[in-house]
Amino acid sequence: MIGTLALPRPSYALSGIKPDLRHLNERPLNAETPAHLLDESLTSARYMFVRNNGIVPIDTDAASWSLTIDGEACASPRSFGLADLERRFDLHRYALTLECGGNGRAEFFSARRW
């Protein structure tokens, strides 16, 4: 059995996808948006921060992804593929406020000395 950390280390650099973000680390993948890029009334996907607590899944083929609903309280366990979810549910778009609580932590603690 091979542990996750023993696998070859892939590169998930965001240079081709989100070149303007400040790349903080690769494992887990995290990048922050510089403040000068937050001038739009709605932040576009290009400038949305990236925050992960775990390793990026190796299987990036979305056709193979599934959602399983099961467990002790589930009367009829089911599994849905991505195509099933797209077909069964309507798409809704909302303007919401989302903030990464980790941005600027270093400055927060260094600004105040006890």
Helices and strands as residue ranges (DSSP letters): G 4-6, E 22-25, E 30-32, G 35-37, G 45-47, E 50-51, G 62-64, E 66-69, E 78-81, H 82-88, H 105-111
